[in-house]
Amino acid sequence: MSQTRLPDFVVIGAGKSGTTSLNEYLKEHPQIFMSTRKEPNFFAYEMAKEEDFDLTISKEFYRDSVLKLDDYLELFKGAKESQLLGGGQYLPKQ
């Protein structure tokens, strides 16, 4: 059976704001499952297209992002039913 639950919470932060440490601490808790990818950027580019970005780094960031719901849900497929689901989101400069 494929994962169909959305995360219960999302950790959002800018670069160098401590989100990596927070993600690691949350992963250690037995009742929490953090997505298998720390920064899938699923919520960052909902309506964006690659041509919307001028900077080379932004384009690569966009290309590496999870853009489809099914792909995003796959990041939580190892979770137990009893665990809360958590995801991460980096806020890129555009």
SULSUL-V13480 format. One record per residue. N is the residue number from 1. RES is the residue in three letters. PHI is phi in degrees with one decimal (none if undefined). D_LAST is the distance of its C-alpha to the last C-alpha in Angstrom with 1 decimal. Layout:
# SULSUL-V13480
n->N res->RES phi->PHI d_last->D_LAST
n->N res->RES phi->PHI d_last->D_LAST
This chain:
# SULSUL-V13480
n->1 res->MET phi->none d_last->37.5
n->2 res->SER phi->-78.8 d_last->33.7
n->3 res->GLN phi->-66.7 d_last->31.5
n->4 res->THR phi->-127.9 d_last->30.9
n->5 res->ARG phi->-84.3 d_last->30.0
n->6 res->LEU phi->-83.2 d_last->26.5
n->7 res->PRO phi->-63.6 d_last->25.5
n->8 res->ASP phi->-80.1 d_last->27.2
n->9 res->PHE phi->-152.4 d_last->24.4
n->10 res->VAL phi->-131.5 d_last->20.8
n->11 res->VAL phi->-91.9 d_last->19.7
n->12 res->ILE phi->-119.2 d_last->16.2
n->13 res->GLY phi->-168.8 d_last->14.8
n->14 res->ALA phi->-87.9 d_last->12.5
n->15 res->GLY phi->-58.2 d_last->13.5
n->16 res->LYS phi->64.7 d_last->17.0
n->17 res->SER phi->-107.0 d_last->17.9
n->18 res->GLY phi->95.0 d_last->20.8
n->19 res->THR phi->-69.2 d_last->19.7
n->20 res->THR phi->-65.1 d_last->21.3
n->21 res->SER phi->-62.5 d_last->24.5
n->22 res->LEU phi->-60.1 d_last->24.5
n->23 res->ASN phi->-59.1 d_last->23.9
n->24 res->GLU phi->-65.4 d_last->26.9
n->25 res->TYR phi->-63.8 d_last->29.1
n->26 res->LEU phi->-64.8 d_last->28.6
n->27 res->LYS phi->-62.2 d_last->29.4
n->28 res->GLU phi->-75.4 d_last->32.7
n->29 res->HIS phi->-76.3 d_last->33.8
n->30 res->PRO phi->-67.1 d_last->36.2
n->31 res->GLN phi->-97.5 d_last->35.3
n->32 res->ILE phi->-126.8 d_last->31.5
n->33 res->PHE phi->-119.1 d_last->29.9
n->34 res->MET phi->-91.2 d_last->26.3
n->35 res->SER phi->-54.0 d_last->24.5
n->36 res->THR phi->-70.0 d_last->25.3
n->37 res->ARG phi->-122.9 d_last->21.7
n->38 res->LYS phi->-65.7 d_last->20.0
n->39 res->GLU phi->-128.7 d_last->16.4
n->40 res->PRO phi->-75.3 d_last->16.7
n->41 res->ASN phi->60.9 d_last->13.4
n->42 res->PHE phi->-59.5 d_last->15.6
n->43 res->PHE phi->-89.4 d_last->14.4
n->44 res->ALA phi->-81.2 d_last->10.6
n->45 res->TYR phi->-126.2 d_last->10.9
n->46 res->GLU phi->-52.7 d_last->14.1
n->47 res->MET phi->-114.5 d_last->14.0
n->48 res->ALA phi->-85.9 d_last->11.3
n->49 res->LYS phi->-123.7 d_last->12.8
n->50 res->GLU phi->-55.4 d_last->12.1
n->51 res->GLU phi->-68.9 d_last->12.4
n->52 res->ASP phi->-73.8 d_last->9.4
n->53 res->PHE phi->-110.4 d_last->7.2
n->54 res->ASP phi->-91.0 d_last->8.4
n->55 res->LEU phi->-81.2 d_last->8.0
n->56 res->THR phi->-56.7 d_last->10.9
n->57 res->ILE phi->-63.7 d_last->9.7
n->58 res->SER phi->-66.5 d_last->6.9
n->59 res->LYS phi->-63.8 d_last->9.9
n->60 res->GLU phi->-64.9 d_last->12.3
n->61 res->PHE phi->-60.7 d_last->10.6
n->62 res->TYR phi->-63.4 d_last->10.7
n->63 res->ARG phi->-61.5 d_last->14.3
n->64 res->ASP phi->-85.3 d_last->15.4
n->65 res->SER phi->-83.9 d_last->14.6
n->66 res->VAL phi->-87.4 d_last->17.5
n->67 res->LEU phi->-110.2 d_last->17.2
n->68 res->LYS phi->-108.0 d_last->20.9
n->69 res->LEU phi->-57.9 d_last->22.8
n->70 res->ASP phi->-59.5 d_last->25.7
n->71 res->ASP phi->-66.8 d_last->23.8
n->72 res->TYR phi->-65.7 d_last->22.2
n->73 res->LEU phi->-62.6 d_last->25.8
n->74 res->GLU phi->-61.4 d_last->27.1
n->75 res->LEU phi->-66.7 d_last->25.3
n->76 res->PHE phi->-114.8 d_last->27.9
n->77 res->LYS phi->-66.6 d_last->30.9
n->78 res->GLY phi->-87.4 d_last->32.7
n->79 res->ALA phi->-74.6 d_last->32.9
n->80 res->LYS phi->-86.1 d_last->36.2
n->81 res->GLU phi->-59.1 d_last->37.0
n->82 res->SER phi->-81.5 d_last->37.7
n->83 res->GLN phi->-90.8 d_last->34.3
n->84 res->LEU phi->-76.2 d_last->31.3
n->85 res->LEU phi->-102.2 d_last->28.2
n->86 res->GLY phi->-127.8 d_last->25.0
n->87 res->GLY phi->-128.1 d_last->21.6
n->88 res->GLY phi->-119.5 d_last->18.5
n->89 res->GLN phi->-149.1 d_last->14.9
n->90 res->TYR phi->-90.2 d_last->12.2
n->91 res->LEU phi->-102.6 d_last->9.2
n->92 res->PRO phi->-78.1 d_last->6.3
n->93 res->LYS phi->-78.1 d_last->3.8
n->94 res->GLN phi->-124.5 d_last->0.0
